[in-house]
Amino acid sequence: MRDIEKEPVAAEDAAAEKTTPMTMIQALRSAMDVMMERDSNVVVYGQDVGYFGGVFRVTDGLQAKYGKHRAFDAPISEGGIVGTAVGMAAYGLRPVVEIQFADYFYPATDQIVSEAARLRYRSAGDFTSPLTIRMPCGGGIYGGQTHSQSPEAFFTHVCGLRTVMPSNPYDAKGLLIASIENDDPVIFLEPKRLYNGPFDGHHDRPVVSWSKHDLGKVPEGYYTVPLDKAAIFRPGADLTVLTYGTMVWVSEAAANETGIDAEIIDLRTLWPLDLDTIVESVKKTGRCVVVHEATKTSGFGAELAALVQEHCFYHLEAPIERVAGWDTPYPHAQEWAYFPGPDRVGAAFKRAMEA
Amino acid sequence: MSQSQPLSLHVPEPTGRPGCKTDFSYLGVNPAGIVPRPPVDVRYQDTADIASSLIRVLDDNDDAVGPWAPELDKETLLHGLRTMMKTRIFDARMVIGQRQKKMSFYMTSLGEEAIGTAHALALKDGDMCFPTYRQQSLLMARQYPMVEMICQLLSNERDPLKGRQLPVMYSSKKDGFFTISGNLATQIPQAVGWAMASAIKGDTKIASGWIGDGATAESDFHTGLTFAHVYRAPVILNVVNNQWAISSFQAIAGGESVTFAARGVGAGIASLRVDGNDFLAVYAASCWAAERARNNLGPTLIEWVTYRAGPHSTSDDPSRYRPADEWTYFPLGDPIGRLRRHLVKKGWWSDAEQEALQAELEAEVLAAQKEAEQYGTLIDGRVPSAASMFEDVYKEMPEHLRRQRQELGV
């Protein structure tokens, strides 16, 4: 288990050191609150984001505190939300826009891929696009095919984007602040099943609250979690797990249930990737399991597996295992047959150990 | 109920094809001076008639007539003529450069020079244009150095964009010229967003977004209209209707029996339809729209009716799909000729001065080309380094790009 007490916090004032129990929703809101307070160029908008505060309540209270000019509702047009944000960023603002569900980003693809990601490159630095695009992702909430997807691999494939996915409130706030401050466009994916508590894949058990968890103790003020550093979520000696988001918690459950001493690496930022932490761990354990909720084929796990074999091939004792969502649309009634829960992850751990 | 007939699909056709003369009556050209000039705080509904008419100032006798006729001094008009001529001469030289393989590609703005030239006069320093690839006259009007333009076209060692962009995809923030994208229509919501940012910050700057008739079919155009209307963004949205999107006639983009300006009215935006080959009308309409934006009255959509006299690009041969001499019959004429005749009629210009200016500008363009070619062309290999290809993907170069650069051995 990660010990955040030992992690360096880029604290600037006493408020950063005073912690409060927060859900991931509250932590994300606090990140935007801190940044809107510090930088008048930070504006927040998206569908239902203003007066109502967002369908997941992440932006609740920001309009009341900072006014309609800086936190407002947008028309139902993801292309328009991102397109206007690119223009605002080119002007000099730091927009933080919300796509209500990651499943809805597709209409904004041209503005993300051809515009935001390439403004700096195509203009040789004349124009830049320092915007953050937040989007809740992942399943486990009976959301069906249009409220459950994990589209991270679409973004990691695009040069010029940073793709981030936190697994807990502490990281969520620090990573979101770092994303808003970053001068590159950042895709910030929020595993919605983790909004209110850690989730280990045992959907039939009572929901656990973040208030009972160390990673739910969040500094009130400004701090950052670096965008280029993975976290060793659980140190271990038997095998290395490369994962992120909800699957960090599922992998931990699988380790506990199988008794296999897995070293779980929470990537936190998917791209650009902290390859050094990965390579060091795999060279130590000699075994590697890649776990994500997104569909398997051409998923980000394929890139991870390729990198591990490229950099650690002669240290590997077993084939690299991949556990992922099936290559089907995210189903509704069959959600738990689709979701890669602790049993499937644990089985992969065993295969990696027995090979 | 009437008896059902077999259905048939309507596919619009242009009124002229190779071998037959075009019927331009579809343009609905009305005489100069008859369209009223409403106050800048007009209700959008009250622009519906204007959006289906054609604002024109220069009449068939080369006089400036009607309520839109602007008060412009001799110096400004001559500056306009000079900029339009320089743009045309520049375009012609660069086409030759492309034929000589000094650059990979070029796009002229032949016949459309008045639009960017006169529009730029209505803007101020700090305002931002979000152009398409055919608004080089905006840069010319803002006195952007021709040598830098040509270095970009040649993708040479002094290319300000480091060889990353197709020729004509210029970028100059200091001249209010947003980096051009080959993806059509994306710049419309961006222009609206830039304008929203100016309003959020309580600034005084306005934005001007550009699009062609063909690309108005993209969702980004309609999205941009919605956002501009919703937030009353201080933006001018310019639709340059030059009749052709490569080989597709403007009716394929939705211009049959309805104007592009009318789409603005439908979105709740005050809209004008203007003779884009009439320098004075372009200036007057642009000033009207800019004044609306600067007074927090919101966006204006302007359809500029013009004609793409040249090919879409150096890769295109328009005689395959339209009459080769179609421009000769285009009822709105040539913008340079019209302004020149107006100046002559006012006694401010002569044929001798015209000839002298032509020669002077040709020499100026040639000198700029010669200077730019000193820094390399696409064929002599003096292009930006391969190592620079890995820069500016991110602000700081990440490790994986360092490794790939190393792998390339540069």
Chai-1 contact restraints between the chains, C-beta under 6 A:
chainA,res_idxA,chainB,res_idxB,connection_type,confidence,min_distance_angstrom,max_distance_angstrom,comment,restraint_id
A,H69,B,I200,contact,1.0,0.0,6.0,A-B,restraint_1
A,P75,B,T226,contact,1.0,0.0,6.0,A-B,restraint_2
A,S77,B,T223,contact,1.0,0.0,6.0,A-B,restraint_3
A,G79,B,D220,contact,1.0,0.0,6.0,A-B,restraint_4
A,G79,B,T223,contact,1.0,0.0,6.0,A-B,restraint_5
A,G80,B,P189,contact,1.0,0.0,6.0,A-B,restraint_6
A,G80,B,T223,contact,1.0,0.0,6.0,A-B,restraint_7
A,G80,B,F227,contact,1.0,0.0,6.0,A-B,restraint_8
A,G83,B,P189,contact,1.0,0.0,6.0,A-B,restraint_9
A,G83,B,Q190,contact,1.0,0.0,6.0,A-B,restraint_10
A,T84,B,P189,contact,1.0,0.0,6.0,A-B,restraint_11
A,T84,B,V192,contact,1.0,0.0,6.0,A-B,restraint_12
A,T84,B,G193,contact,1.0,0.0,6.0,A-B,restraint_13
A,T84,B,F227,contact,1.0,0.0,6.0,A-B,restraint_14
A,V86,B,Q190,contact,1.0,0.0,6.0,A-B,restraint_15
A,G87,B,Q190,contact,1.0,0.0,6.0,A-B,restraint_16
A,G87,B,G193,contact,1.0,0.0,6.0,A-B,restraint_17
A,G87,B,W194,contact,1.0,0.0,6.0,A-B,restraint_18
A,M88,B,G193,contact,1.0,0.0,6.0,A-B,restraint_19
A,M88,B,A197,contact,1.0,0.0,6.0,A-B,restraint_20
A,A90,B,W194,contact,1.0,0.0,6.0,A-B,restraint_21
A,Y91,B,W194,contact,1.0,0.0,6.0,A-B,restraint_22
A,Y91,B,A197,contact,1.0,0.0,6.0,A-B,restraint_23
A,L93,B,A197,contact,1.0,0.0,6.0,A-B,restraint_24
A,D110,B,N183,contact,1.0,0.0,6.0,A-B,restraint_25
A,D110,B,T186,contact,1.0,0.0,6.0,A-B,restraint_26
A,S114,B,N183,contact,1.0,0.0,6.0,A-B,restraint_27
A,E115,B,T186,contact,1.0,0.0,6.0,A-B,restraint_28
A,R120,B,D392,contact,1.0,0.0,6.0,A-B,restraint_29
A,Y121,B,D392,contact,1.0,0.0,6.0,A-B,restraint_30
A,Y121,B,V393,contact,1.0,0.0,6.0,A-B,restraint_31
A,R122,B,R164,contact,1.0,0.0,6.0,A-B,restraint_32
A,R122,B,Q165,contact,1.0,0.0,6.0,A-B,restraint_33
A,R122,B,T179,contact,1.0,0.0,6.0,A-B,restraint_34
A,S123,B,S171,contact,1.0,0.0,6.0,A-B,restraint_35
A,S123,B,T179,contact,1.0,0.0,6.0,A-B,restraint_36
A,A124,B,L161,contact,1.0,0.0,6.0,A-B,restraint_37
A,A124,B,K162,contact,1.0,0.0,6.0,A-B,restraint_38
A,A124,B,D392,contact,1.0,0.0,6.0,A-B,restraint_39
A,G125,B,D392,contact,1.0,0.0,6.0,A-B,restraint_40
A,D126,B,S171,contact,1.0,0.0,6.0,A-B,restraint_41
A,D126,B,K173,contact,1.0,0.0,6.0,A-B,restraint_42
A,F127,B,T179,contact,1.0,0.0,6.0,A-B,restraint_43
A,C159,B,V393,contact,1.0,0.0,6.0,A-B,restraint_44
A,G160,B,V393,contact,1.0,0.0,6.0,A-B,restraint_45
A,D183,B,K395,contact,1.0,0.0,6.0,A-B,restraint_46
A,D184,B,Y394,contact,1.0,0.0,6.0,A-B,restraint_47
A,D184,B,K395,contact,1.0,0.0,6.0,A-B,restraint_48
A,P272,B,P398,contact,1.0,0.0,6.0,A-B,restraint_49
